[in-house]
Amino acid sequence: MEPILISLLVPLAVVFVVYRQMQTRPTAKRGIRYTAAAMILLGIASGGVIDPRHLALSLGLALVEAVIAVALGVWRATTVRVWLDDSGVSWSRATGWTMLVWLASVAIRVGLYFAGGALGLDLSTGGIMLFIGLTIGAQAYVVAQRGRALSSTNRRPDTVVG
């Protein structure tokens, strides 16, 4: 995929995902997980995640980025409000804390991108798509798990963490 096209699509996808998180939604919805999987696959397929000239260094940075992406997704998931309605359906909605962690996620990813450049790595936007796919997927998974946990215990308390 063209780097310019990716550079346009990634911010649009992030804005869309964040906007959707601010809406009240059932936690059992799977659409966001498909979006995350598509971004991961497109990130890998578009290349630029690994620099063949500096294989060990770029693999190490990719691994660090993957771990950080998942950790940030899990952190954001803990800031999402999850609750049960009267019929026992679990719902979620992002909070202001979620938005702050999104800002931290973007800042950290930008920092990692520039760190790769400073180390002499020739990386493209494929790594950005991979990072965002991983972080969105981790958040969606943890929020869905929290919803299932509430549904299985059949409680109704607000589980905001943050």
Secondary structure, DSSP 4 states (H G I P E B T S, - for coil): --HHHHHHHHHHHHHHHHHHHTS-EETT--HHHHHHHHHHHHHHHT--SS-GGGHHHHHHHHHHHHHHHHHHHHHHHHTSEEEE-TTS-EEEE--HHHHHHHHHHHHHHHHHHHHHHHTT----THHHHHHHHHHHHHHHHHHHHHHHHHHHHT--------
